[in-house]
């Protein structure tokens, strides 16, 4: 009887030991993240939660410094078209200069993000093969063909050095938002779900983390200039706005970008500043556990409607956002405001630290950081760009190979429309 009981216990252990081991590994990683953040100067730790546009396209340098004269580098660098060189070689060289600058100043290098939806929003059009708009893709290609096209694009992006794409747009097109979204949407709800999932899978299978946007939705009011207001009742909001996100989130995008839209039937403040939308609905109701990014807090939607930059960033962190996006190049004052708030509010300090941890976790996943045995103990250390992406020569070769494949694909499926 004792032997049978022992065998039963052993069987249970063998059955559940993979879970126990993985849980222990996960706990070990979280301990490493905490220790790594504790090793960073306070200003560098809080800098991790910013996704900020950078200056130039030749030789990277910070544009602001802390009070001790240490350069401030954001956790994420947001590229616009003017941050790219005339050739892929020049662009890779500029990106390499970011790593060199960070190494020279003992700073954790940023992840590199770009807005590459396709069509009108196409920052890489001067370098990569053509990427049509979401609307044109859904009208022309099957979901599997769309996945192939996005995979080709992702390989080009990865070869250049990008980690993140602020795409795809998950919102379905309606009379209320068509003026703003236009060709950026895949169309109705079934098309939005099917093609956005194909895009997420394609990008993330090829090393580019996808950012689903804009949660929970928008109207035709451009948030750069005004505050979008979704006036639907809760049931219609659930049926027409949350439904696409509910399904697309099952493809496990690394990140979700919040919109500035206000939905009076749900909460009185813009979604990116709302605990109801970020914590209760996105993280709670929809179960999202990835990186939550605010839309640009410098936009007129917030600044001109009672949510100035100084307080919007604080409200976003309080709501549960992990990353503050700023199209401006300066974020030092905003970081100081966050640290000041954390010094007098323990609950806010906890949320700020949670955001910092989430970014470090993200950098581990995309290979900017790695866990290494140091003197018999696991620690987080920076990984080189060569470890993460390969040699410059191999990246250039991979880029041109994928670009040729992309051009052939476009010629086959899109150029025939002109014939």
N, C-alpha and C positions, 0 to 999 in steps of 0.2 A: 504493500500500500504506500509506504514511504517512497519507494523507488518510483511508483507511478506518479505520485505527487511531484517528485523532483523532476521527472521527465516533462510533466505538464508545465511546470514553472520554466524549465529550459526552453520549451517550445514557445511559450509566451514571450520570453526574452528575445529569442531569435526573430519572432514575428515583429516585435515592436522596436528592436534595437536600432534599425535604420532611422526610425523617427526620433528615438532618444539621442542618437548620435548627431543627427542634423540639428535638433533643437539645441544641443550643447554647442555645436559649431556656431549656430546663430547667436547664442548668448555670448560666445567668445568674441565674435565680430562686434557686437554692440559694446562690449567692454573695451575693445580696441578703439572703437570710434570715440568713446568718452575720453579715454586716455589721450588720444591724438588731439582732440579739441582742447583738452587741458594744457597740452604742450604748446599751443599756438598763442601768440600775443592776442589780447582781447580784440584789438582792431582787425586783426587778420581773421579771427573766428567770425565776427559779425559780418565781415566783408563777403563771406561765403554765400550769404542769402541774397546777394544782388546779382541781377542779370542786366548788364549795362553796356551801352554802345562804347566802342573804343575809338581811338584816334589813329588816323594814318593808314598806310598800306605798305610801308617800306621797312621801317625799323621801329619795333614797338617800344613805347615808354609810357609810364604812368603819367597822368595829368594832374594828380593831387597827392599830397603827403599828409601824414598825421603830425601831431604836435612834436613828435620826437624826430621828425625828418625822414620817417620811413615811408616809402611809396605805398599807396593804396591801390590794390589790384582786386577787382571784383571776383566773386566766385564763378561767374559766367560772363563771357564776352559775346556781345550780340553784334554780328556782322551785318553791315549794309553793303550795297554794291560798291560804294567808294572805299571800302576796306579791302577790296580785292585788287590784285595786280592785273596787268594786261594779259599775262599768261598764267597757266597753272603753276609753272616753275616759280614765278615771282610770288604767287599767293602762298605756296608752300614755304618759301623762304621767309616771308613775313610771319607766318604762323610759327616757324622755327625760332624767330626772334622773340616771340612771346615766351617760349620755354627758356631761352637763354636769359632773358631779362629777369624772369622769376627765379631761376637758379642763382644768378649773380646776386640777387637781393634776398635770398632765403625765403621766398614766398611761394605758397602753393599755387600752381598755375591754374587758370580758369578752364572750365569746359567751354567749347566753342559752339555757338548756336547761330542759326541763320533761318530766315523766313523764306522757305522754298516750297510754296504751295503749287506753283505752276501758273501759266497764264499771266495775268497782270502782276501778281505777287511772285516774282521770279528773280531773286537777287543774284543768281549764278548764271543768268542768261548769256553773259559775255564769255563764260568759260565752258559750261557743260553742254551736253546735247539738249535739244529742245524739250521742254516740258509743258504740254498743253494745260489749259485750265481744267479744274475739276469737272465742270459742266461738259466740256468737250470730250474728256476722257470717258465719262459715264454714257455719253451719247454714241461713242465710237467703238469702245472696247468692251469686251466681256470682263467680269471681275478678275479672271485668271490672267488675261492679257494686261489689265491695269496693274496687277501685282508684278508682272514681268517688267513693265516699264518703270515702275517705282523702284524695283530692285536694281535696275541698271543705273537709275539716278542716284540711289543710295551708295552704290559702289564708287561713283565719281565723287560724291560728297565726302565719303570716308577717306578716299585717297588724298583729297585736299587737306583733310585734318579735322573735319567737323565731327562733333559728338551728338548734336541735337538738331532736329528740324522742327520749327514751330508750325507743324502741319500734321494731320489734315484738318480741314474744317469739317466738323461733324454735323453742323446745323442743316436741317432740311430747309428748302426754299419755300417761302410763303409770300402772300401779298404784303405782309407786314415787314418783311426784311429784304425783299428782292432788290430794292434800290441800293442797299448797302452791300449785300453779299454778291448779287449778280452772278457772274460765272464762277465765283469762288465756291459755290455749293454744288454738290453732286445732283441735287434735284429734290425729289420727294423723299419721304421717310424711308421706304424700302431701298432706294438708290443710295441715300446717305449712309445707311447702315452697311450695306454690302460693300460699297467702294471705299468707305473710310476704314473698314476692317481690313480690306485688301492692302490699303496703303500702310496701315500700322504694321501689319505682318511683314510686308516687303521691306520697309525701312529697318525695323528692329532685327530682322533676320540677317541684315547686312551691316550691322554695327552702328546704325543711326537711330537714336532714341526719338520716338515720335511724341509730339505734343498735341493732344486732342483739344480742339477749341471750337467756339468760345462758350464755356459752360456758364449758365444754362441756355443762353441764346442771345439774340440781338433783335433790334428793329431796324428800320431804314434810317434811323438817326445815326449819323457817323459819330462814334465816341471820341474822335479826335476833336470834335467841335461842340458836341452836346451830349446830354445824358439820355440814353435810350430808356424807354419805359414800356414794359410789357404789361398791358392792361387786362390780360386774360384772367379768368377765375382759376382756382387751384386745379380743377379737373382738366381743363384745357391745357394748362401748363404741363401737367403730368403727361397727358396724351400726346402733345405735339412737340414739347421741348425736351422732357426728360427721357422719353422712350428711345430716341436714337442713341443717346449717351448710354442708357442702360445696356443695350445690346453691344455697342462698340467697345465698352469698357471690358467686355469679356475677352477681347483680344489683348488685354494687358498692356496698354500704352504706358510708357514710363512716366508720362506727365499729363496733367490737364491744366489748360490755361483758362482762368476765370474771365468772364466778361464784366463790363461796367454796368450792364443793364440793371435797372431797378424793377422789381416785380411786386407791386403793392399788395397783391393777394397773398404773398408769401412773407415778405419782409420789407421794411420801409427804407433800407439802405441798399446801395449798389451791391451786386452779387459778390464782387471781389473783396468787399469789406464786411460781408455778412457771415456771422457764425452759423446762421440757419442754413445758408447755401453751402458754405465750405465744409463745416464740421458735421452738421446734422444730415444734410442731404447727400452731398458728394461722398464724404467719408463714411457716414453712417448708413443712410438708406441705400446708396448705390455700392457701398463697400470698397471704394477706391483707396488704395494704400500706397500710391506713388507720390511723386513730387507735384505739389500744387503751386502753380505760378500765377501771379496777378497779371492782368493786362497792364500796359504802361500807365503807371500812377501819375505820370506827368501830363496825361491827356486832358483836354478841356472838359471831358465828361465829369471828372472829379474836381479839378482845380476851380472851375467856374460855377460849381454847384454846391459849395459849402464843404468841400473835402480837399483842403490844400495839402500839398505834398508833405508838409511837416507832420500832419496828423493822419493822413491816409495810410502811410506806411505802418504806423502804430496800429491802426484799426485792422489792417490786413493781417498782421501777425496775430492780433487778438482773435481774429476770425478763424485762424488755423492755416493761413497761407504759409508756404515755406520759402518762396522766392519772390522778391520784389523786382519787377521789371521796370527799368528806367531808360527811355530813349536818350536822355541826357547823358553826358560823359562823367558828370560829377555826382558822387553819392556820399561823400564824406560827411556832410552835415546831416544827412538823413540817418547815417549810421550812428552818429553822435546822439541824435534824438532817441534812437532805439536803446542805446546803452544807458542813457539818462533815465528813460522810462523803466528799464530793467532794474536800475539801482534802487528804485523806490516802490516797485511792485513785484513781489515774488512770483505771482502767478504769471505775469507777463514775462519775467525772466525765464521761467520754465518753458513757456511757449517759444521764446526766442531760441533757447538752447535746443529745443526739439527741431526747430527749423534748420539750425546749423547741422545737427546730426543727420537730418534727412539729406542735406546736400553732400555731406561726406560719404554717406551711404551710396548716393548716386555716383559720386566720383570713383568709388570702389567698383561699382558695376560697370562703368564705362572704361576702366583701366587707367585712369589718371593716378589713382592710388592702388596699392596692393598690400596684402597681409603677408608679412615675412617673419620667419623665425630669427630673432635677434637675441643671442646669448641664452637660448633655450626658452625664450618667451615670444609669443606672437605679438607683433607690433605692426602698425600701419606706417608705410613709408611711401614716398612718391615713386612712381614708375616713369621711366623716360618715354619720350614720344616715340622713340624707335622701338621700345618694348611694346608700346601700345599699338603702333601703326605700321611698323616696319621701316626699312631704310627709305631715304628720300628717293633714290633711284627706282626702287621697286614701286613706290607710290605713284611716281610719274608714269611708269609703265602701266600700272593698273588703271590709272585715270584714262589714258589715251585708248586703252583697250576697251574700257567700258563706254567711253564716248563714241567710239566707232560703232559699237553694238547698239547704242542708243540712237545714233543717226540712222542706222540701217532700219531699226524698228520704226522710227518716225516716218521714214520714206515708205515703208511697207504699208502702214496702217493709216497714216494721215495725209501724206502727199497725194495719195490716190484720190482723195476727195476733190482735188483741184482738177483732176483729169476728166 
